[in-house]
Amino acid sequence: MNRIKEVLKDKGISQTWLAKQTGKSYNTINEYSRNVRQPSLEDLYKIADILNIEAKDLLKAKTNLND
């Protein structure tokens, strides 16, 4: 599970902007944001670098089956 959607909202950054910065499609970033799919470790570190945060801050533990 990741916190990409939360971090983007907190920073006032759009998924479209992040897609352009990463060279990924909007659909890919949207799937990451909705936790439909997870970024590779390389992409996770790239996103963290772009957002100026630690990669670990993009991750969250799954607390229950409904998250």
N, CA, C and O atoms as a DFTB+ gen file, in Angstrom:
268 C
 N C O
     1  1       0.847      -1.185       0.000
     2  2       0.000       0.000       0.000
     3  2       0.890       1.245       0.000
     4  3       1.952       1.265       0.624
     5  1       0.449       2.257      -0.694
     6  2       1.229       3.491      -0.717
     7  2       0.350       4.693      -0.382
     8  3      -0.879       4.615      -0.372
     9  1       1.022       5.795      -0.112
    10  2       0.349       7.037       0.289
    11  2       0.459       8.116      -0.784
    12  3       0.327       9.300      -0.476
    13  1       0.697       7.735      -2.030
    14  2       0.930       8.723      -3.085
    15  2      -0.232       9.711      -3.169
    16  3      -0.010      10.920      -3.230
    17  1      -1.457       9.216      -3.173
    18  2      -2.627      10.100      -3.280
    19  2      -2.655      11.113      -2.131
    20  3      -2.899      12.300      -2.350
    21  1      -2.404      10.639      -0.910
    22  2      -2.413      11.527       0.262
    23  2      -1.325      12.589       0.162
    24  3      -1.568      13.760       0.454
    25  1      -0.129      12.182      -0.251
    26  2       0.990      13.123      -0.340
    27  2       0.722      14.167      -1.419
    28  3       0.977      15.354      -1.214
    29  1       0.210      13.729      -2.561
    30  2      -0.118      14.688      -3.621
    31  2      -1.143      15.706      -3.129
    32  3      -1.003      16.903      -3.382
    33  1      -2.172      15.232      -2.427
    34  2      -3.199      16.134      -1.904
    35  2      -2.594      17.115      -0.901
    36  3      -2.862      18.315      -0.963
    37  1      -1.775      16.604       0.025
    38  2      -1.149      17.460       1.042
    39  2      -0.276      18.541       0.422
    40  3      -0.205      19.662       0.924
    41  1       0.388      18.188      -0.676
    42  2       1.306      19.134      -1.319
    43  2       0.620      19.974      -2.405
    44  3       1.241      20.870      -2.976
    45  1      -0.643      19.693      -2.688
    46  2      -1.365      20.439      -3.715
    47  2      -0.836      20.166      -5.115
    48  3      -0.800      21.061      -5.960
    49  1      -0.426      18.928      -5.355
    50  2       0.156      18.535      -6.637
    51  2      -0.809      17.591      -7.346
    52  3      -1.415      16.720      -6.722
    53  1      -0.942      17.776      -8.649
    54  2      -1.858      16.936      -9.416
    55  2      -1.176      15.662      -9.906
    56  3       0.046      15.597     -10.038
    57  1      -1.991      14.670     -10.167
    58  2      -1.477      13.436     -10.744
    59  2      -0.915      13.687     -12.141
    60  3       0.057      13.047     -12.541
    61  1      -1.515      14.605     -12.877
    62  2      -1.032      14.951     -14.216
    63  2       0.387      15.498     -14.142
    64  3       1.244      15.118     -14.941
    65  1       0.639      16.393     -13.181
    66  2       1.982      16.959     -13.011
    67  2       2.981      15.862     -12.676
    68  3       4.070      15.815     -13.248
    69  1       2.614      14.978     -11.748
    70  2       3.515      13.905     -11.360
    71  2       3.788      12.974     -12.537
    72  3       4.911      12.501     -12.711
    73  1       2.775      12.714     -13.334
    74  2       2.966      11.869     -14.519
    75  2       4.004      12.486     -15.455
    76  3       4.879      11.786     -15.963
    77  1       3.906      13.784     -15.680
    78  2       4.875      14.460     -16.555
    79  2       6.276      14.410     -15.972
    80  3       7.247      14.199     -16.699
    81  1       6.385      14.601     -14.670
    82  2       7.700      14.602     -14.021
    83  2       8.362      13.229     -14.043
    84  3       9.585      13.126     -14.141
    85  1       7.558      12.183     -13.952
    86  2       8.109      10.827     -13.899
    87  2       8.253      10.192     -15.276
    88  3       8.956       9.193     -15.430
    89  1       7.596      10.762     -16.270
    90  2       7.599      10.153     -17.596
    91  2       6.638       8.978     -17.695
    92  3       6.699       8.197     -18.644
    93  1       5.753       8.857     -16.713
    94  2       4.729       7.818     -16.706
    95  2       3.432       8.401     -17.244
    96  3       3.252       9.618     -17.279
    97  1       2.530       7.520     -17.663
    98  2       1.236       7.998     -18.131
    99  2       0.378       8.426     -16.935
   100  3       0.606       8.005     -15.801
   101  1      -0.604       9.267     -17.220
   102  2      -1.545       9.660     -16.174
   103  2      -2.216       8.413     -15.601
   104  3      -2.392       8.304     -14.387
   105  1      -2.592       7.473     -16.474
   106  2      -3.275       6.263     -16.004
   107  2      -2.413       5.473     -15.024
   108  3      -2.928       4.935     -14.045
   109  1      -1.124       5.399     -15.273
   110  2      -0.228       4.681     -14.367
   111  2      -0.185       5.361     -13.012
   112  3      -0.305       4.700     -11.981
   113  1      -0.014       6.677     -13.003
   114  2       0.023       7.418     -11.736
   115  2      -1.316       7.292     -11.013
   116  3      -1.353       7.159      -9.790
   117  1      -2.405       7.332     -11.761
   118  2      -3.723       7.176     -11.159
   119  2      -3.875       5.798     -10.524
   120  3      -4.443       5.677      -9.439
   121  1      -3.379       4.773     -11.179
   122  2      -3.448       3.422     -10.605
   123  2      -2.587       3.319      -9.353
   124  3      -2.981       2.668      -8.385
   125  1      -1.413       3.954      -9.361
   126  2      -0.585       3.993      -8.149
   127  2      -1.353       4.689      -7.028
   128  3      -1.388       4.210      -5.894
   129  1      -1.964       5.820      -7.357
   130  2      -2.657       6.630      -6.346
   131  2      -3.845       5.907      -5.742
   132  3      -4.171       6.113      -4.573
   133  1      -4.491       5.067      -6.523
   134  2      -5.654       4.319      -6.041
   135  2      -5.261       2.957      -5.485
   136  3      -6.124       2.172      -5.094
   137  1      -3.962       2.673      -5.449
   138  2      -3.448       1.380      -4.978
   139  2      -3.996       0.204      -5.782
   140  3      -4.134      -0.904      -5.265
   141  1      -4.306       0.459      -7.049
   142  2      -4.701      -0.603      -7.959
   143  2      -3.462      -1.408      -8.341
   144  3      -3.511      -2.628      -8.497
   145  1      -2.351      -0.688      -8.487
   146  2      -1.054      -1.318      -8.704
   147  2      -0.003      -0.526      -7.959
   148  3      -0.204       0.640      -7.617
   149  1       1.115      -1.173      -7.713
   150  2       2.176      -0.539      -6.935
   151  2       3.369      -0.209      -7.830
   152  3       3.699      -0.970      -8.739
   153  1       4.013       0.931      -7.568
   154  2       5.205       1.263      -8.354
   155  2       6.354       0.322      -8.005
   156  3       6.418      -0.231      -6.907
   157  1       7.252       0.158      -8.962
   158  2       8.475      -0.590      -8.671
   159  2       9.265       0.205      -7.638
   160  3       8.986       1.383      -7.414
   161  1      10.237      -0.424      -7.017
   162  2      11.074       0.299      -6.048
   163  2      11.773       1.471      -6.717
   164  3      11.882       2.549      -6.131
   165  1      12.243       1.270      -7.928
   166  2      12.900       2.355      -8.663
   167  2      11.944       3.530      -8.851
   168  3      12.315       4.681      -8.618
   169  1      10.724       3.241      -9.268
   170  2       9.732       4.303      -9.463
   171  2       9.320       4.939      -8.145
   172  3       9.085       6.146      -8.086
   173  1       9.231       4.145      -7.094
   174  2       8.891       4.684      -5.783
   175  2       9.934       5.701      -5.332
   176  3       9.588       6.777      -4.845
   177  1      11.208       5.359      -5.495
   178  2      12.284       6.290      -5.125
   179  2      12.275       7.533      -6.022
   180  3      12.540       8.640      -5.553
   181  1      11.976       7.350      -7.293
   182  2      11.905       8.490      -8.211
   183  2      10.773       9.435      -7.807
   184  3      10.951      10.653      -7.782
   185  1       9.621       8.870      -7.496
   186  2       8.477       9.684      -7.064
   187  2       8.809      10.410      -5.765
   188  3       8.514      11.597      -5.622
   189  1       9.414       9.708      -4.828
   190  2       9.792      10.332      -3.554
   191  2      10.752      11.490      -3.789
   192  3      10.616      12.547      -3.173
   193  1      11.720      11.295      -4.676
   194  2      12.686      12.351      -4.980
   195  2      11.985      13.566      -5.588
   196  3      12.266      14.703      -5.209
   197  1      11.088      13.326      -6.514
   198  2      10.337      14.415      -7.153
   199  2       9.496      15.170      -6.129
   200  3       9.388      16.395      -6.181
   201  1       8.900      14.421      -5.194
   202  2       8.041      15.042      -4.175
   203  2       8.826      15.561      -2.974
   204  3       8.256      16.122      -2.039
   205  1      10.143      15.365      -3.015
   206  2      11.034      15.861      -1.966
   207  2      10.684      15.282      -0.592
   208  3      10.610      16.000       0.405
   209  1      10.471      13.962      -0.572
   210  2      10.206      13.267       0.685
   211  2      10.991      11.951       0.689
   212  3      11.531      11.541      -0.339
   213  1      11.050      11.307       1.828
   214  2      11.693      10.003       1.936
   215  2      10.769       8.944       1.335
   216  3       9.549       9.019       1.485
   217  1      11.353       7.966       0.659
   218  2      10.553       6.902       0.059
   219  2       9.701       6.191       1.110
   220  3       8.559       5.818       0.840
   221  1      10.254       6.005       2.299
   222  2       9.492       5.317       3.358
   223  2       8.223       6.078       3.715
   224  3       7.260       5.480       4.197
   225  1       8.207       7.394       3.485
   226  2       7.025       8.192       3.796
   227  2       5.908       7.997       2.761
   228  3       4.783       8.453       2.962
   229  1       6.230       7.318       1.656
   230  2       5.201       6.992       0.667
   231  2       4.540       5.651       0.950
   232  3       3.572       5.270       0.291
   233  1       5.068       4.950       1.928
   234  2       4.554       3.614       2.234
   235  2       3.724       3.627       3.504
   236  3       3.971       4.417       4.415
   237  1       2.757       2.759       3.552
   238  2       1.988       2.584       4.781
   239  2       1.675       1.115       4.940
   240  3       1.530       0.372       3.969
   241  1       1.578       0.730       6.164
   242  2       1.235      -0.657       6.465
   243  2      -0.247      -0.860       6.238
   244  3      -1.053       0.028       6.516
   245  1      -0.597      -1.999       5.745
   246  2      -2.001      -2.338       5.591
   247  2      -2.534      -2.775       6.941
   248  3      -2.094      -3.787       7.487
   249  1      -3.489      -2.012       7.491
   250  2      -3.978      -2.271       8.836
   251  2      -5.150      -3.235       8.882
   252  3      -5.336      -3.943       9.871
   253  1      -5.936      -3.267       7.821
   254  2      -7.010      -4.259       7.766
   255  2      -7.324      -4.588       6.318
   256  3      -6.802      -3.936       5.413
   257  1      -8.141      -5.558       6.084
   258  2      -8.408      -6.031       4.723
   259  2      -9.206      -5.046       3.901
   260  3      -9.264      -5.184       2.679
   261  1      -9.822      -4.059       4.519
   262  2     -10.643      -3.102       3.775
   263  2      -9.890      -1.851       3.353
   264  3     -10.468      -0.994       2.683
   265  1      -8.619      -1.715       3.720
   266  2      -7.833      -0.530       3.330
   267  2      -7.453      -0.576       1.870
   268  3      -6.793       0.338       1.375
